[in-house]
């Protein structure tokens, strides 16, 4: 399971990327923004784009927490 460690939109906004600009300049699709708000997963391409815009590393933005099912299967 992926957990967002930061408020992605707050971080983007602090770097000059408000939601209007993200949509107008087609930086993030409306569906991607909906997925982020819902805590759903995003593609690696999207994660890379967010990292570049926010000048962060993936580990600054997301945390991987294994579910009980994943622990049984992979540990």
C-alpha positions as CSV (number, residue, x, y, z in Angstrom):
1,X,0.0,0.0,0.0
2,X,1.3,3.5,-0.9
3,X,0.8,6.3,1.6
4,X,1.4,9.9,0.7
5,X,3.8,11.4,3.3
6,X,3.1,15.0,2.3
7,X,0.1,17.0,1.0
8,X,1.1,16.9,-2.7
9,X,-1.1,19.8,-3.6
10,X,0.3,22.0,-0.8
11,X,3.8,21.2,-1.9
12,X,3.0,21.9,-5.6
13,X,1.3,25.2,-4.6
14,X,4.4,26.2,-2.6
15,X,6.4,25.9,-5.9
16,X,3.9,27.9,-7.9
17,X,1.8,25.1,-9.2
18,X,-1.8,25.7,-8.1
19,X,-4.6,23.4,-9.3
20,X,-5.7,25.8,-12.0
21,X,-2.2,26.0,-13.5
22,X,-1.8,22.2,-13.3
23,X,-5.0,21.8,-15.4
24,X,-4.5,24.7,-17.7
25,X,-0.9,23.7,-18.6
26,X,-1.9,20.0,-18.7
27,X,0.8,19.2,-16.1
28,X,-1.4,16.7,-14.3
29,X,-4.7,15.3,-15.6
30,X,-7.9,15.8,-13.8
31,X,-8.1,12.0,-13.2
32,X,-4.6,12.0,-11.7
33,X,-5.5,14.9,-9.4
34,X,-8.7,13.0,-8.4
35,X,-6.6,9.9,-7.7
36,X,-4.1,11.8,-5.5
37,X,-7.0,13.4,-3.5
38,X,-8.5,9.9,-3.0
39,X,-5.1,8.5,-1.9
40,X,-5.0,6.2,-4.8
41,X,-1.9,5.2,-6.7
42,X,-0.2,7.2,-9.4
43,X,2.1,6.2,-12.2
44,X,5.9,6.4,-11.9
45,X,5.8,9.0,-14.7
46,X,3.4,11.2,-12.6
47,X,5.5,10.7,-9.4
48,X,8.6,11.7,-11.4
49,X,6.8,14.8,-12.7
50,X,5.7,15.8,-9.1
51,X,9.3,15.2,-7.8
52,X,10.7,17.5,-10.5
53,X,8.1,20.2,-9.9
54,X,8.6,20.1,-6.1
55,X,12.3,19.5,-6.2
56,X,11.9,16.4,-4.0
57,X,12.7,12.7,-4.1
58,X,10.1,9.9,-4.3
59,X,10.9,8.9,-0.7
60,X,10.0,12.4,0.4
61,X,6.5,12.0,-1.1
62,X,5.4,8.4,-0.7
63,X,5.9,5.6,1.8
64,X,5.4,1.9,1.0
65,X,3.7,0.1,3.8
66,X,3.1,-3.6,3.2
67,X,-0.4,-4.9,3.9
68,X,-0.9,-8.0,6.0
69,X,-1.5,-10.0,2.8
70,X,1.7,-8.7,1.3
71,X,3.6,-9.5,4.4
72,X,2.4,-13.2,4.3
73,X,3.1,-13.5,0.5
74,X,6.5,-11.7,0.3
75,X,8.2,-11.9,3.7
